[in-house]
Amino acid sequence: MHFPLPTLVPGPVATVIALVLFAYYVAAPPLLHRLRARRDRLRTHQNPTPMADEFRLGTWCLLVEALLVMAFLGTATAVSPADIGWAVPILADTEPLGHLLLGAGGLAVFVLLVLSLARVHIRLLAHVRAGELPHGMRREEFLASPRDRWELGFLAGGCALSVLSQVLVVYTVLFPVLAQVSGSALLAALMLGLLGGWQYVGQGGGMIGTFAVLSTAGLLVYGLLLPGSLLVPVLLWAGYYAVALGGSIALAKLPIPRNSRPLHPVEVTLLDADGNPVERPGRGALDR
């Protein structure tokens, strides 16, 4: 078995709903970014519960997505369990072999990124436990992260909402429809992988690039290695967010070190064999 599966027949109404979801996934990130920026500008004091606000906003977005996905499934002409990821995990057909290898490569890349994230958190925690800040990072950046159990709870809820959103919209609707329309699961994975990075527009190139790679890798696993079963992709994403959340919880339990004071510049004067200062090129005697 491999995507695109011939069992999916969306029909005209479900196709329109899929297009609406695709447009929503494209338009929502910049709109939400502007909404957050405007909300922050209008706020007269520092927000003590930013994670709670994000969780509430994510809950409303997930509700809209769930209703649209239910409408898609309810109006589709034909949908099988494998089309929406509810099949038993079975290794994909070996033909073409290249697709199977790409799926295995996606799995390896995802696992390596999760391990890399864990390594970054371990190094960060080691610095903080030693009473120092990592090079190039300010204390204010750490203080902006969740510090109390309520905010950490809302952060965990936000991670769960993110996984559910991907399962409902990307894996259940967009991927099977795009795979069928394009005739290629690989092309659908690449397109939706870029869309996964687009969800983090406004949060820096590092976030966009990381999630573009993670999204593509997860979709390659789903479409080319274990088609029709969401078990492994869900476990992969849950593992990623578990590592990220675990790092935040561990950091919240530690006191954040103070910003280190900049060292005074040190002037070095060279002496010749007679003990006289050596004038450096381009500088006068009074500059030493």
Disulfide bonds with the S-S distance in Angstrom:
none
